[in-house]
């Protein structure tokens, strides 16, 4: 039967856990279209249905949607233009980039089948087995109170992509119709916002040829130099949300999330422990460093018990420390730079 939600179990393969609705990330078509300020709809006919029935469902859906377009198309065009106009003005405003189901749930009747959950003789895991000869109505929870899970303030003016990344990023921006310009002159000591990752979690397995990464951190004011050829991606454009979905490092399908900038989050240089031991003893001669180290030992038991963390405390304060480690290479600006 047609459903207004995608029937994903709260607990994998456990019908009794009920269903949890969501908003699909932009990698899926109906999650992508809203970023373009357009309507999107998923029609999925289940592979277990007979082929003629699936064809009929698809045909009927297309015809029904065309009828709606004929009746409401002009109004929809107007709504799309209004959405484009609103997107141009989102600079500095909070923008929702990801979602999750909230805690509020309700019970629904769902047409399923009788089932049993028993250990599998193959895997040993608990497996659900359905009896398709015994239809059954399940009364189960449906959690469909969708709430934003990631809200980011849009930059005041836009994003800066350094020249060394401009070629690859420009190709993606072109693909999605996001506007940008190239800087004809270098920027010296430009006041920008930079994102530095506090934690970096690489996916244990590749996905579609990429190693995804999850970043935690925040934007902070810094000064940076940029060479001529860098890209300026203005936020004042109809594709503003698309630009944020691609360039905000924590967005679910951003370029960063798909591993495009993983080199920025991989340590290349390090200090051998025997060197760090000697360096640490020398740095303890600085009363401020010594006081801070002793405070961390008192207040942070995990730090005190971790030999590598203790040595890194000093390494991070040494001139050989790579201060670009975990620096996301795309910057934000609140004022448009001169070309």
Rosetta blueprint (number, residue, H / E / L):
1 X L
2 X L
3 X L
4 X L
5 X L
6 X L
7 X L
8 X L
9 X E
10 X L
11 X L
12 X L
13 X L
14 X L
15 X H
16 X H
17 X H
18 X L
19 X E
20 X E
21 X L
22 X L
23 X L
24 X L
25 X L
26 X L
27 X L
28 X L
29 X H
30 X H
31 X H
32 X H
33 X H
34 X H
35 X H
36 X H
37 X L
38 X L
39 X L
40 X L
41 X L
42 X L
43 X L
44 X L
45 X L
46 X L
47 X L
48 X L
49 X L
50 X L
51 X H
52 X H
53 X H
54 X H
55 X H
56 X H
57 X H
58 X H
59 X H
60 X H
61 X H
62 X H
63 X H
64 X H
65 X H
66 X H
67 X H
68 X H
69 X H
70 X H
71 X H
72 X H
73 X H
74 X H
75 X H
76 X H
77 X H
78 X H
79 X H
80 X H
81 X H
82 X H
83 X H
84 X H
85 X H
86 X H
87 X H
88 X L
89 X L
90 X L
91 X L
92 X L
93 X L
94 X E
95 X E
96 X E
97 X E
98 X E
99 X E
100 X E
101 X E
102 X L
103 X L
104 X L
105 X L
106 X E
107 X E
108 X E
109 X E
110 X E
111 X E
112 X E
113 X E
114 X E
115 X E
116 X E
117 X E
118 X E
119 X E
120 X L
121 X L
122 X L
123 X L
124 X L
125 X L
126 X E
127 X E
128 X E
129 X E
130 X E
131 X E
132 X E
133 X E
134 X E
135 X E
136 X E
137 X E
138 X E
139 X E
140 X E
141 X E
142 X E
143 X E
144 X L
145 X L
146 X E
147 X E
148 X E
149 X E
150 X E
151 X E
152 X E
153 X E
154 X L
155 X L
156 X L
157 X L
158 X E
159 X E
160 X E
161 X E
162 X L
163 X H
164 X H
165 X H
166 X H
167 X H
168 X H
169 X H
170 X H
171 X H
172 X H
173 X H
174 X H
175 X H
176 X L
177 X L
178 X L
179 X L
180 X L
181 X E
182 X E
183 X L
184 X L
185 X L
186 X L
187 X E
188 X E
189 X E
190 X E
191 X E
192 X E
193 X E
194 X E
195 X E
196 X E
197 X E
198 X E
199 X E
200 X E
201 X E
202 X E
203 X L
204 X L
205 X L
206 X L
207 X E
208 X L
209 X L
210 X E
211 X L
212 X L
213 X E
214 X E
215 X E
216 X E
217 X E
218 X E
219 X E
220 X E
221 X E
222 X E
223 X E
224 X E
225 X E
226 X E
227 X L
228 X L
229 X L
230 X L
231 X E
232 X E
233 X E
234 X E
235 X L
236 X L
237 X L
238 X L
239 X L
240 X H
241 X H
242 X H
243 X H
244 X H
245 X H
246 X H
247 X H
248 X L
249 X L
250 X L
251 X L
252 X L
253 X L
254 X L
255 X L
256 X L
257 X L
258 X L
259 X L
260 X L
261 X L
262 X H
263 X H
264 X H
265 X H
266 X L
267 X L
268 X L
269 X L
270 X L
271 X L
272 X L
273 X H
274 X H
275 X H
276 X H
277 X H
278 X H
279 X H
280 X H
281 X H
282 X H
283 X H
284 X L
285 X L
286 X L
287 X H
288 X H
289 X H
290 X H
291 X H
292 X H
293 X H
294 X H
295 X H
296 X H
297 X H
298 X H
299 X H
300 X L
301 X H
302 X H
303 X H
304 X H
305 X H
306 X L
307 X H
308 X H
309 X H
310 X H
311 X H
312 X H
313 X H
314 X H
315 X H
316 X L
317 X L
318 X L
319 X L
320 X L
321 X L
322 X L
323 X L
324 X L
325 X L
326 X L
327 X E
328 X L
329 X L
330 X E
331 X E
332 X E
333 X E
334 X L
335 X L
336 X L
337 X L
338 X L
339 X L
